[in-house]
């Protein structure tokens, strides 16, 4: 939008309306502003050019469909997650959770090599070694984080506070309120 306002752009090509915005009001607001600036927006999937005569009307109709489709997909995903919770299925990624992998059934299994790092970390902490020192020691020993970077005290603290390492598994600690995209709130029993 900044480049359009600065006159650096005369046409924006977008794959689809849903990639432009998920909300009909937002789509129309920005499409109108762009049109006033003389900047067209072409939506490839719907074959709509906002600078054409009937472009805005078609955009309004199709944007409302895109918004409803997005809402429906979100509701389906939430329903699926709730059902998995009810069945007690584990929903955790092990790519950034040290010490565990998943088997072919999706069950957690101990990764022995990584588990040694976890045990060492907790043992050092119980011997009153601070998180910064633990990180320095792991770096010195050549132990890389799952991301391949060096250890930070915040990462060690997060690991020490992670309830999964003591056998608990808290899900939905945070949630996204209705109509609040890209915003999370601590779950105090609302969800």
FENVENJO-V993735 format. One record per residue. N is the residue number from 1. PHI is phi in whole degrees, -180 to 180 (none if undefined). Layout:
((N,PHI) (N,PHI))
This chain:
((1,none) (2,-62) (3,-68) (4,-65) (5,-65) (6,-83) (7,79) (8,-87) (9,-129) (10,-120) (11,-152) (12,-113) (13,-105) (14,-122) (15,-57) (16,-154) (17,-60) (18,-65) (19,-80) (20,-76) (21,-168) (22,-97) (23,-117) (24,-58) (25,-61) (26,-65) (27,-57) (28,-67) (29,-59) (30,-74) (31,-63) (32,-66) (33,-62) (34,-63) (35,-63) (36,-62) (37,-82) (38,81) (39,-103) (40,-87) (41,-131) (42,-108) (43,-101) (44,-61) (45,-62) (46,-96) (47,55) (48,-118) (49,-114) (50,-68) (51,-85) (52,-78) (53,-60) (54,-99) (55,-60) (56,-69) (57,-64) (58,-62) (59,-62) (60,-61) (61,-65) (62,-71) (63,-66) (64,-68) (65,-64) (66,-63) (67,-64) (68,-67) (69,-64) (70,-63) (71,-64) (72,-64) (73,-63) (74,-63) (75,-64) (76,-63) (77,-64) (78,-62) (79,-61) (80,-61) (81,-65) (82,-60) (83,-64) (84,-65) (85,-60) (86,-61) (87,-84) (88,76) (89,-75) (90,-75) (91,-123) (92,-143) (93,-93) (94,-99) (95,-68) (96,-126) (97,-119) (98,-68) (99,105) (100,-137) (101,-129) (102,-117) (103,-87) (104,-65) (105,-97) (106,88) (107,-82) (108,-72) (109,-131) (110,-73) (111,-95) (112,-55) (113,-63) (114,-70) (115,-62) (116,-63) (117,-66) (118,-63) (119,-61) (120,-60) (121,-60) (122,-68) (123,-62) (124,-63) (125,-64) (126,-68) (127,-93) (128,67) (129,-86) (130,-71) (131,-64) (132,-64) (133,-66) (134,-61) (135,-60) (136,-61) (137,-64) (138,-62) (139,-63) (140,-60) (141,-76) (142,82) (143,-81) (144,-96) (145,-69) (146,-62) (147,-85) (148,87) (149,-100) (150,-81) (151,-80) (152,-115) (153,-62) (154,-63) (155,-67) (156,-63) (157,-60) (158,-61) (159,-66) (160,-67) (161,-94) (162,-72) (163,-62) (164,-66) (165,-74) (166,-107) (167,100) (168,-92) (169,-145) (170,-94) (171,-110) (172,55) (173,-66) (174,-131) (175,-144) (176,-103) (177,-64) (178,-55) (179,60) (180,-129) (181,-67) (182,57) (183,-143) (184,-120) (185,-133) (186,-63) (187,-85) (188,-108) (189,101) (190,-67) (191,-116))
